[in-house]
Amino acid sequence: TQLLEQSPQFLSIQEGENLTVYCNSSSVFSSLQWYRQEPGEGPVLLVTVVTGGEVKKLKRLTFQFGDARKDSSLHITAAQPGDTGLYLCARSREENSGYALNFGKGTSLLVTP
Amino acid sequence: NAGVTQTPKFQVLKTGQSMTLQCAQDMNHNSMYWYRQDPGMGLRLIYYSASEGTTDKGEVPNGYNVSRLNKREFSLRLESAAPSQTSVYFCASSRRLAGGSTDTQYFGPGTRLTVL
């Protein structure tokens, strides 16, 4: 099993603050995905990063893939209550299989007004 | 387009009872998956089906069986439920892109199962 370590496990901030969450692995991976899960629902894909050093932006969310492709970060600028949820990173269980995923344990984010 | 649907949404079982969780997708996806989610554990893969007619074990398959009934439907069966199987179960599907690149998984709303 290719482990993904996410930190922090929990984060509680006030509206308007910035935050960064991390996803790390001891092994190199070809691509990494970030999902967000809102309470009572299934996860929804936010982004896939493929190239080492890649940066992708989705409105106030910035995703970065480490140069060595062993780590990734998600930065949220000016967090809003709608950002509340569980943020999960995921990678393919087997390189070049493309389908089944291993997930990290997630970062649970609470943004209060 | 309903996406991925799961039934039931909630279920309470007694230890030793059996049940089948149903999952269907209407996106013509090739691959389907069953995950369980426990507090602080993220999602763990139980079984998956890369294509119609094939199934494979995931990370935590013990105590479960699956059936890929057709391209649309993938069911998960608990033959003799145990309290350790209390969890939220998610079904997902994906198109399965050629070349092995990671594709998007689409999740259902989940089944919340309690085993007493």
Interface residues (C-beta under 8 A of the other chain):
Chain A: T1 Q6 Q9 S30 S31 Q33 G40 E41 G42 P43 V44 L45 T48 V50 L88 R91 S92 R93 E95 N96 S97 G98 Y99 A100 L101 N102 F103 G104 K105 G106
Chain B: V4 S31 Y33 Y35 G40 M41 G42 L43 R44 L45 Y48 A50 D56 G58 E59 F90 A92 S94 R96 L97 G99 G100 S101 T102 D103 T104 Q105 F107 G108 P109 G110
